[in-house]
Amino acid sequence: MGKIHYDPLNSDGCEAFGENDELEITRSDDVTPFFVATRGECSFVQKVRNMENIGVAVGIVIDDFSENIENVLMSDDGTGGGIRIPSMLISSPDGAKLLNWYTTATITER
């Protein structure tokens, strides 16, 4: 299992992640770092590319609507051909549970 990372200052992952996020992933010495971002404001591809650029192994996007995510397609915006990491969309309630755990867990538990 990997370590979960989240940047509350770039919660939607639409901006390039900074050096601090990259250093945290490098320092964790984890071969499978997960990164969480919320849906909205930019394409799925942009979020996942920003995650991949800092060394993330798996991208997790939290839906920003209470809807059946089985009906949501994480579509390519036409620029996703080079993405090499897997990514997934999780429901808003599941995402809330994950972020609640993240904010209450100790650093070693994450």
Backbone torsions as a table, in degrees:
resi	resn	phi	psi	omega
1	MET	NA	152.1	-178.4
2	GLY	-104.0	172.7	177.3
3	LYS	-89.5	141.9	-179.9
4	ILE	-94.6	135.6	177.6
5	HIS	-123.1	148.2	-178.9
6	TYR	-155.3	137.7	178.0
7	ASP	-116.8	101.9	-177.9
8	PRO	-64.2	-18.9	177.7
9	LEU	-81.6	-14.5	176.6
10	ASN	-137.1	54.2	-170.3
11	SER	-62.6	-28.7	179.5
12	ASP	-90.3	-6.5	175.7
13	GLY	70.2	15.9	-176.5
14	CYS	-80.3	-23.7	176.4
15	GLU	-94.9	151.9	175.1
16	ALA	-58.9	135.2	179.3
17	PHE	-72.5	148.4	-174.9
18	GLY	-85.8	178.2	-179.2
19	GLU	-59.5	-34.8	-179.8
20	ASN	-62.9	-40.7	177.5
21	ASP	-64.9	-43.1	180.0
22	GLU	-64.2	-42.0	179.0
23	LEU	-65.3	-38.2	178.6
24	GLU	-61.9	-41.4	179.2
25	ILE	-67.3	-42.5	178.6
26	THR	-64.7	-44.3	-178.7
27	ARG	-65.6	-29.9	-176.8
28	SER	-68.3	-16.6	177.4
29	ASP	54.8	33.5	-177.3
30	ASP	-100.8	129.8	-179.6
31	VAL	-79.6	-14.8	-179.4
32	THR	-130.7	65.9	178.5
33	PRO	-73.4	133.4	174.9
34	PHE	-99.9	145.8	175.2
35	PHE	-130.5	136.7	-177.2
36	VAL	-110.6	136.4	174.1
37	ALA	-142.0	156.4	177.6
38	THR	-91.3	152.9	179.6
39	ARG	-72.6	153.6	174.2
40	GLY	113.2	162.9	175.4
41	GLU	74.2	-25.9	177.5
42	CYS	-156.7	176.0	-176.3
43	SER	-73.4	159.1	174.5
44	PHE	-58.4	-40.9	-178.5
45	VAL	-59.2	-46.0	-179.4
46	GLN	-61.7	-43.1	178.8
47	LYS	-59.6	-50.1	-175.8
48	VAL	-67.6	-38.0	177.2
49	ARG	-63.0	-42.2	177.2
50	ASN	-61.4	-37.5	177.1
51	MET	-67.0	-47.0	-178.5
52	GLU	-60.3	-37.1	-177.5
53	ASN	-64.0	-19.8	177.9
54	ILE	-104.5	9.5	173.2
55	GLY	97.6	15.2	179.2
56	VAL	-71.8	145.4	179.1
57	ALA	-95.7	-29.1	-178.7
58	VAL	-142.5	131.4	176.6
59	GLY	-102.5	135.0	177.6
60	ILE	-121.3	124.0	178.4
61	VAL	-111.6	129.5	179.9
62	ILE	-95.4	125.7	178.3
63	ASP	-61.5	142.2	179.7
64	ASP	-99.4	7.3	176.1
65	PHE	-124.5	151.4	171.7
66	SER	-86.8	93.9	-178.1
67	GLU	-145.5	167.6	176.6
68	ASN	-76.6	108.8	-175.6
69	ILE	-70.9	-11.8	175.0
70	GLU	-63.7	-19.2	-180.0
71	ASN	-96.3	3.9	-178.0
72	VAL	-106.1	131.0	178.4
73	LEU	-106.1	123.7	174.9
74	MET	-78.4	86.1	-171.3
75	SER	-82.4	157.0	176.4
76	ASP	-81.7	134.0	177.9
77	ASP	-86.1	9.3	-179.4
78	GLY	99.4	-5.0	-178.4
79	THR	-120.8	11.3	-172.7
80	GLY	-90.6	7.7	-176.5
81	GLY	-59.2	-28.1	-176.7
82	GLY	-94.8	-1.0	-179.5
83	ILE	-65.7	131.2	-176.5
84	ARG	-114.7	-7.5	-178.1
85	ILE	-103.9	149.1	175.8
86	PRO	-73.7	153.0	176.2
87	SER	-144.1	160.6	-178.5
88	MET	-148.6	154.9	174.9
89	LEU	-105.8	132.2	175.2
90	ILE	-118.1	158.3	-176.4
91	SER	-67.9	160.5	177.9
92	SER	-59.2	-46.9	178.1
93	PRO	-62.9	-40.0	178.1
94	ASP	-67.0	-38.2	177.6
95	GLY	-64.1	-38.7	177.7
96	ALA	-62.6	-41.2	177.6
97	LYS	-63.0	-43.8	-179.3
98	LEU	-63.4	-46.4	-179.8
99	LEU	-68.4	-34.5	175.8
100	ASN	-63.4	-45.0	177.2
101	TRP	-61.2	-44.9	-177.9
102	TYR	-59.2	-43.3	-176.6
103	THR	-75.5	-19.9	-179.8
104	THR	-102.3	-14.8	-179.0
105	ALA	-76.3	151.5	173.6
106	THR	-74.1	163.8	-179.1
107	ILE	-59.6	-37.3	-179.7
108	THR	-72.9	-23.8	178.4
109	GLU	-76.9	-27.3	-177.6
110	ARG	-69.3	NA	NA
